[in-house]
Amino acid sequence: MNGIRVFVTSLGIISPLGHCVPDTLDAIKKAIIGITPLTLFQTPTNQPLPVGEIKQFPGTEEIPRTHALALMAAKEALKNADGIPDAIVIGVTTGGLPTTEELLKNNVLDPQCYKYHANGSVAEYLARQLKCHGPVITVSTACSSSMVALKVALEMLRCNKAKRILVGGVDALCRLTYYGFHSLQLVDPIGARPFDRDRRGMTVAEGAAMLFLTASETQPVNALAELLAVGLSCDAYHPAAPHPNGDGALKAMQNACTEAGISVSDIDYINLHGTGTIDNDLSEAKAIHSLFGKQPLPPLSSIKGACGHSLGAAGAMATAITVLSIAEGIIPANTGFHTPDPALNMHPVHEPVYKNITVALSNAFGFGGNNASLVVSQPKKIVTNSVSSHIAKPVSFTVLGCACATGAGDLEQTIQQLRCGNGCRGLVQPQALMHKISESDVRRLKRLSRMVLSLAVAACENAALAKPSAIFLGTGWGGLSETHDFLKKLFESGEHFTSPTDFIGSVHNAAAGHVAIRFKSTGPNLALTGGDYSFEQAVFCASLISRNSDEPIIVIGADEFHQKLSPLFDPSVALEPFHTDGGGALCLSANKEVLGIKIVPSFFTYAHNNSDTIPILIKALGGSKRIKEQFGAILAGIPAAQNDTGKKQLDVFQSMSGFTCPVIDYRKFIGEFAAASAVATIVAIQFVKADEIPLSLFHKNSMPLEGKGILVLGFGDFVTAVEILPG
């Protein structure tokens, strides 16, 4: 057996360079520039900044521009694919914001109009359109989102979680990003000039790129390239600025090369992140010189001078074009480069070059210090160092420590209120947001980032952990306070002024970045966003990426309530009379020698209109006999907006499994907010530790678990299972 290998077998691209792969390839060969003045929305001046805008795009008013771009690229990728994908993994930062901004500007208060706002709604929309009933995951790590998505997809394939995955990224132009980057003074008024001496900034752009990945032991006949590795790291330095010496970028590239089993001398081409900003280009240049040392640099270029920076789509866009470079033997021009910068000591390719490329490296870096580097190569019929096959057995984590924040208070206060039958619904109080952290730590942070940082500090203290090696955050809605305040100030000023601090804080991974900075954690740093199932996504991704590491990690789920935005965006919140938010954090170890309570993310799938989901769930849990033998209770999460569907699924589960022990709807005592499952998981851990469930939760005497565990299930559009087992 050669082992599992991962091949790119099809592509789909829509960008300012063209509406499809052939158009894009033609534009690359001709060194066409797709950067023009903004026309999508009016600006307060008659001189809109240059952007990478997709012209003559046949959009629709039924869905946001982001979703339409994603679907167009996905359909092209599937034209030459060998079937429906088993899973979908998408990187995105804007979600439905192009539509949301218009609605908020016009003070539209109908929640139904905002049904496509969420970042996670893009991947879910694709899943419905493409009839995918497997895992559907949304990564939101700013400008590295889609390359991090490629890492998640790669590990899913290597773990036999899927055989075929549609993975990519998408973002559409909107006011938040257009004005946000301008407020940071990071936009070049004449267009991006990556690595040029006179560069002045980036060009904000839009686009979508989708790659169809196929797992196989041998090369498929339609293989375009082979994906060898994706290396991740975090600067843990600053919320927006890169590490001045490029330390994080260097670590990501080193990790990618090590995982791919290559030396730097094997690299024939580097597709640079190269945004055109002064600091980013300098940081990346230093990292590349450190990587190669005294060895000569291979040909390198950035495509962002031609098509702009498509943010969450940038990593997938660069990867797709790198695959085309390998398949076609062409190196794209570094458009905009004219005069070398002595401080960089780099000479990018300034016009297209035809050259055989065997191995290529591609970079994508983002806010929060999130770095991703990818190694892709020509497919080889026979290899000797491929990754060994892995059994698709769920990873078992040991719980080292935990913390939660609810309307009742911290973990101890929450458990106490549950034992008294009072529940813990309500808003986390301001003093709880400052638990274990000082005012100076959070001076510029708003509600969600304060909550996440406080949870992380408390959980690490509970675990006696000095530093987590990796951070995984699940948040359904991200920083609502920052998003609201940014747009409110923008609209009130006639789109003249806004807050750069709120812009930085509005990205979904901002809070995770603050945790990394606090602990100096330079390992993987992922933000996952899938509405009510975001925490489960985070645990699932942690099991993929940290499965071979003995180093402790932290997994967090948190969401804030916002008076105006939460009822508009979250349909379950709109049905709940209590205003509730909160979250939980877990310090975990995959080291099998560590003793303690175990947590196993055993099932995660998109279940929309899929009648086979529950039988598949029961099989994944080991069958009816194991379920009854191993678990003494179920904590079931059914979001209010999916009550009918969720209850039917739960009824089918109980009937088919024969489970007769207590089943508790945890949202009735925790409340309606996206990250409620994080709190439920931590509550379950405390019950398993005490070996009993309080009488207040099911109106009986306190029930001993008798050494059994608790199953935390999620129902609705997704069906999820997290096992909590005694150590």
N, C-alpha and C positions, 0 to 999 in steps of 0.2 A: 504493500500500500504506500503510495507516494505521500498521502496526506491531503488535507483540504487546501485548495488554492482558490483565489478569488479573481475573477476576470471581469473586465468591463466589456459587455457584449453589445451595448447600444447606448446612444446618446440623444439628448434633446436639448436645444439651446434657443432662447430668444433673448436678444440684447440689442443695444443701440447699433451693433454691427450687422444685425440681420435677424430674421424671424425663424430661422432654422439652421441646422448644421451646415448644409451646403453654402448658404449665404454667408455664414460666419467664416467658414474656411476661405471663401473667395475674398472676403474683406481682409482677412489676415494676409493673404498672398499679395494683395494690392496695397497693404498698409493704409487702409481707409480709416479715417477718424470719424467717430460717431458722436462727438460732443458738440452740442448746439445750445443756444439760449433756452431756458425753461419756457414751456407754453401750457403745461398741464393746468396750472392755476395762476391767477393774477397775483402780482406782487405790488407793493406800494410804490415802487419806482418804475421808470420806463426802461430800466437796464437790468433785466433779470440775469442772474449768474448762469454761467454755462453748466450744463448737466448732461448726463448720459441718459437721454430720454428716448424711449422707443416710439418711433413715429408710425402713423397709420396702423396702429394696433387695433384689431377688431374686438374691443372689450364689450362688456355688457353691464347694464345697470343692475342686473339681478344679483351679481356678486362683486366684491371689491376687485380692484385692479390686480392686487397681489394674487388672489385666487385664480383669476383668469390667466395670468402669466404662467402660474404653476401648472395649470391644466394643459396649456398649449405645449409647454416643454415636455410634460409627462406623456402626452399622446404621441409626440414625435419619438420619444425614447421607446415607447411600446410598439411602434410600427415594426421594428426589427427584432423585438424581444421574443423569447420563446415561452410566452404565456403570461398569465396574471401574476404580479408579484406576491410573494408570501408575506411581505412586510413593507412598510413605507417609513422612511426616516427623512425628515425635512429640517433644514436649518432656515430660520426666519427671524427677523427682528421687528418688522412693521405690522404683520398680520393684516387686519382690516382697517388700519389707520387711515388710508386714503378716503375711505367712506366715512369712518367715524368722525374725522375732522370736519367734514362738511355738515354732518348731522349736529355735532356740538355747536358749530358756528351758527347754525340756524335754530339752535335751542330745541331740537326734536327730542321729545321725551317718551317716545314709544319704544320699549325695550326690544320689541320684535325687529325693529330696524337695525339693531346692533348685534344681531345673531352671528355675524361673521367677524366681529371685532377681534376675538381672541387669536393670539399667535397660533395656538393649536388647531384652530378651525381650518387652517389651510391644509394640513395633512389629513384631517378628518374629511374634508371636502373631496380630496383626491381619492381617499379610500372608498367613499360612497360612489364616486363616478367610475372608479376602476374595479369595483367589486372585490376589494381586498378585505379579508377577514382575519388577518393576522395582527401582530403587533404594529401599532401606528404611533410613532414617536416624534416629538418636536423638540429640537435643540435650539436654544436661544442664548448664544454666547457672543453676542455682538457680531463683529466682522469675521470671526472665525467659525460662526455657527455651522455652515454647511460642510466645512472640512472636519469639524468635530462630529457632525452627523455621519460622515464617511467612516470615522473611527468606530462609532457605534455599530454601523452596518457591517463593517469588516469583522468585528468581534462576534456579532450575532451569527454570521455565516460560519465562522470558525468554531463556534459552539454548537453547530447544528440546530440553531433556533429557527433557521430558514434556509432555503436553497436558492431563492431568487429575491432580491430586494431592489426596490426603486428608491434611490437616495439622491438627494440634491439640495438645492437652496433657492430661495426666491425672496425678493423684496421689491416694492414699488416706491416710486417717488412720492413723498408726502411732505407736509409742512414741518413736521417734527424733525425730520432729518435734514431737510433743506435749510431751515432757519437754525437748527441746532448746531450743525457743523459751522455755519457762518458765524454764529455767536461765539464759537471757540476760536475764531479767526484762523480756521484751517482750510479755507477754500481759496484756490488760485483763481483770480478773476479772469484769466485768459485760458484756463484749462490746465489740467494736471501735467506736470513735466517730471515724471519720476527720475530721481537720481541726477537731475541736471543741476548745475551750479546755481542757476537762478530760479529754482523751483520755489513756489510760494504756498503750495497746499494741494489739496485733493480736488476731485470733481465728484460730486454726489451723483449716483446713477441708480438704475433699476435693471432688473433682468431676472431670468430663471435658467437654471441648468440642472438637468436630471440625468443620472447615470443608472443604467440597469446592470446590477452586479449578479453574477452567477457563480455559485460554489461548485467546484468540480475537482476531481483528482487529476484530470487530464485537460488539455486545452480544447475548449469548444471551437467548432469550425468558424463561428462568427466572432471570435475574440478579437477585440481591438487592442487591448493592453491588459496587463496583469497588475493588480493592486497588491503591492508587497507589504506596505506598512503605513501607519499614521502615528506620528509621535506627538504627544501632548505635554504642555507645561503651563505654568502660570508665573508671571513676573513677581507677583506679591509685592509690588512696588508702588503703584499709583492707580487711582480709578480710571484715568484716561491716558496718561503719558506712558510711553514704553520705557523699559529699563534703559538708561543711557548707554550702557555697555553691551546691550543686546543679550544679557545673560539668559533670559527666558527663551528668546528665539533660538539661541544656540542650543539650549537643552532640548527643545522640541526637535530640532534637526538631528541632533545626536541620537535621540531616542528612536527617530524614524530610521536612521541608517543602521543602528544596532539591530532593531527588530527585523529589518529587511535583509540583514546579513551582508551588507555591502560596505565598502570603504569609499571615502570621498573621491578617490581616483576613478571609481566606476561611474560617477555622475557625468552625463554628457550635456545636460542642460538644467538650468534652474529657472523656474517660473516664479519670479519674485513677488512678494506682497506689494512692494513698491507703490505706495499711495501718492507720493509726491509731496508729502509734508516734510518739513525740515527734520524734525526729530525722528519720525518713523524710518525714513530712508537711512539716516545716519545710524540708527540702532541696528537695522537689518544688515547694513554694510559691515559694521563691526562684528556682528555675529557670524557672517559668512567668512570673513577673514580669519576669525578665531577657529572656525570649523576646518578650513583648508590649511591653516598654518602657512608653511612656505611653499605648498603646492600651488601650481597655477590654477586660476579659476576657470571653470568651463564657461561656455557661452551662457549669458543670462539676460533676462528681460522681464519687464512688467507690462501687462496688457492694459493697465488702467489709464495710460495716456491716450489710448484709442477708444475705450468704451466706458471709462470712469470706474468708480468704486461702487459696486452693487451691494455693498454691506453684507447682509446675511447670505446673499447668493455668491459672494466673491470667491469663497473657497471652492465651491462646486464649479463655478465658471472657470476658474484657473485650472482646476483639475481636468475638466472636459476639454479645454483648449490644449492642455499638455498631452492628453490622450490623442488628440488630433495631430499634434506635433510629432508624436511617435509614429502614428499610423501613416502620416503623409511625409515625414522626413523634413519638416519645416520648423524653423525657430521664428516666432513672431517678433516684429520690431518693437523696440522700446520707444513708442511714439512720444514725442515731446522732448526727447533727449537731444541736446545739441552741444552743450559745453560741459566737459567733465568737471566734477567737483573734487579738488585736491583732498578735501577732508574725507571723502569716501573712498578714493583710490579704486574706483570701479568704472568699467567701460562697457555698459550694456550694448547689446546688438541694436543698432540704430536703423536697420532696414531688414526685411525678411531674409533669412539665410536658409538655404537648403542643405540639410545635413542629416546623416543617419543618427538616430537617437535610440540607444538601447535602454538606458536608465535615466530617469528625470526626477528632480526634486521640485516640489511646489509648496509655497508658504502661504499661510493666512493667519493674521494676528488681529486682535480686537481689544476693545475697552475691557477694563478689569484685568489686563495683563494676560488675556487668554491667547495662547499660542498653539498652532497646529501646523505640522509639516508632514508632507506625504511623499512616499516613494512609489513610483509607477514605472513599469518596464514593458518592453516588447514581450509578448507571450512566448514562452518556450515550451516545446512539446514534452521535454523531459527535464526535470529538476532533481537535485539531490539534497537540497536543504529546505524543502517546503515545510510549512507548519504542520505538526502532527494532528491527526484527527482528535477531537475532543468529544467525550460523552456528553450528551445534552442534559446532564443531571443538574438541577438547580444548585447554585452556590449556597452553602450554609454559612452565615455570618454569626459570630459570637458577639453578644451585646456587652460592651465594655462600660457604657454609661449612657444616660439619657436626660433630657430636660423637656419641659413643655411650658407653654404660656397660653392661658385661656381666660375667659371672663372671671373664673374663680381665683386666678393667681398662678403661682408656679406649680411644679409637679406635685409637691406635697399637699398644697392647698386644693389642687384639682382632685386628687384622689380622696381627700377628706370630704369634700363636698359631694362626690359621687357616693361615698359610703353613707352619707347622711340623706341621700335621696334628693339632693337639691339641683343636680346637674351643674354644668359649667358654662352654659351659654352666656354670651355677653362680650363686650369689647375688652381687650387687654388694656389694663390701666397704665397711664404714663409711667408710674413708678416701676411697673414690671418691665417696661421697655428699657429701663436703665439698670436692670439687674446685672450686677457684676461688671458694669462698664461705667466709665466716668463721662462727664459732660464734654470734656475735651475730645474723647474718643468719637463722639457722635455729633459734633458741633454742626456739621453741614448735612447730616443724615436725617431723613424723614422716617415715617412710621415703619415701613416694611424693613428697611435696612437696619433700623434700630432693633426691631424684633428678631431678625435673623442673627445679627451679631450677638445679641444678648443670649439667645438660645445656644449658639455655638460655644460661647464662653462657659455657660452653665453646664452644658453636656460634657465638655472637655474637663472641667473641674470635677464633675461627678465621676468621670472615668479616670481621673488622675493622669490625663493625657496632656503632654506639653505641646504637641503639634500634630495635627492630622496630616497624613501624606497626600490625601486627595479630598476634594470637596464636591458634593453632589447636592444641588438645591432643586427642589420641586416647588414651583409657584404657578398658580393658575393665571394670575393677572399681573404679576410684577409690581413695580412701584406706581400705584394709582395716584398717590399724592403728587409725585413729581410730574406724571403725565398731565394731570388736571391743571396743576399750577403753571406748567409751561404753556399749555394751550390757552388758558385763561388770560395770562398776561399778554400773549401774542395777539389774541383777538381784541382785547381791550385797548391795545395800543395801535390798532389798525394794521397789525402785522409789521410793526416797526421794531419792537423790542421784545426780548424774552430772556430767560435765565439759562446760562450755560450750565450751572450747577444742576438745575432740574433736568436738563437734557441728559447729562451724564447719568443721573440717578434714575431716569426713566427706562433704561435698558434692563431687560429681565435678569441679567446676570450681575447687576450692580452690587446687590447685597452679598452674593457669593464672593465677589472680588474684595469686598471689605473684610470678609472673614479671612481670606487668604493673606491680606495685608497684615491683619492683626496677628496671625500665627506664623507668618513668613512661610506659608505652605506653597511650595513651588511645583507640586505635582498636578495631575489633572484637575480641572475646575469646571464642572459642567452645571448649566442651568437647564432644566427640563420644564416644559410648560404644556400641559394637556388638560387644562381645566380641573375638574374634580378628581382626576386621576394623575395629577402631576407628581405627587409624592411617590406613587407606585412606579411611575416612569423613572424617577430618580433612583429608587432601590434596585429596579431592574437593570438600569444602566451601570450602577455600581457593581452589580454582580457580574457584568460582562467585562468591565474595564479593570476591576481590582481583583479578579478571581485568582490570579497567580501571584499576588503580592501578600506578604506577611505584615506589611505596614498598616497601622490603624487608619481608618478613614472616618469621615463624618458625612452623614446624610441628613438633610434638613427639609422639612416641608412647612411653608408658611405663606399666609396671605393676609392682607389688610382689608378692613372695611372702609369704603369711602362713601360719604353721605350722598354724593351725586352719582358717581360712576358705578358703584357696585350694583345698585338696583337696575341700572341700564344694561350692564354687561352680563351679569350672572342671573339667569332666569330662576334659579333656586332661591337666591337671596331675595328676589322680588316677591316670592311666595311666603317668606318667613317674617313674622312680626318682630322677632328679636334681631337686633343688630349684633352680629357676632364676627369675631376673627380670632386668629391665634396660629399656633404652629407647634412643631416638635422637632427635636434634634436627637440623633442617635450616633454614638461613637461605636464603630464596628470593626471587627477583625475577621479576616478570612483564614487566619492561621488555625488549622485544625487542632493544634495542641492546646489552644487557649480554652479554658473551661468557662461555662456560664450558659445563660439562656440563649437559645438559637433563634435566628430570624431567617426565613427562607422565602425569597420572592419566587414563588413556584408557578405563577400563571399571570399573563398579561396579554390581552387580545382585544381587538376592535370587534364588537359584537353586533353592530347595527344590522338589523334584519338578517341575522344568522341563527337559525334554529338549532344548529349543531353545537353551539358554544358550550352549553352546560354539560353534555356528555363528554366533550373534549376536556372540560375543566375537571370533571370527576376522574377521568383517566390520568390527567396530569398530577392529581393529588394522590395517586396510587390505588384508586378504586374505592368502592363503598366500604369494604372491610377495613382498610387502613384509616379512612376518615373517621369511622366510628371508634376505632381502637385508639387513635392518636389524639383526638380533640374532644374536649369536654364542653365546649361552647363555641358559638360563632358570633363575631361582631360584624354585622352587615351594614354596609354603607349604600344607601339609596338616595341620591340627590332628589330633592323635592320636585324638580322639574321633570324627572324621569321616574316618578313614583310608580306609575302603572306598569311600565316595562320592567323596572327593577323588581317589583313584587312578583310578577309572573315568573321571572327568572329564578328568584329565590324559592318560590313554590315548586318549580320543576326540580331545582337542586335538592330540596328536602325530600321530594317524592322519589327521585331516582337514586339518591344516596342512602335513603332510609335513616337519615340523621334525626334523632329525637331529643337530643340535649338542647339546652336553651339557645335560642337565636335572638340576638338583641340588635335592634336598629339604633346604632350608636349616634346618628345625627339627631335623634330626639333629645339626647342629653348633652351632646357636644355642640350642636348647632349647625347652621347651613353656611359653610364657607369652603372654598376649594380645597384647602389643606386639612380639612377635618380628619382625613384618614391618617395623617401623621400623628395627631393627638390620639386617635383610636388605637393605633399600633403601640404607642407608648403606654397607654392605659392597659392594653392587653398584656404587655410585658410585666407590669406591676401586679396584675392579677395572677399570672403564671408564677411569678416570684413568691406571692403569698399563698399560692395553691388554692385559691378560692375566689368566687365572684360575689360581690356584695348583694344582699337581698334587695336593695333598692332598685336594681336594674331589671328585675323580672318578677317582682312582687311575690317572692317566696322567701323562705329562710335562706341565709347565706349558704351557698352551695359549694362544697369542696370539689376541686378539680380532680383530686385523687391521682396526681402525677401526670395528668394529661395536659395538652397544650390548648391554645386558642387559635382559631382560624379567622383571620380578618379578610372578609370578602367585599368586593365592590361590584355593584350591578348598575345596569343602564346601558348607555352606548358602548361602554367598555365593561368587560368582566375581568376582575383581577383577584388574585389570591396571595396573601402573605401569611406564612405559617409562623406561629410563635410556639416554640417547643422548649420544655424544661431542659436544663443542661445535664 
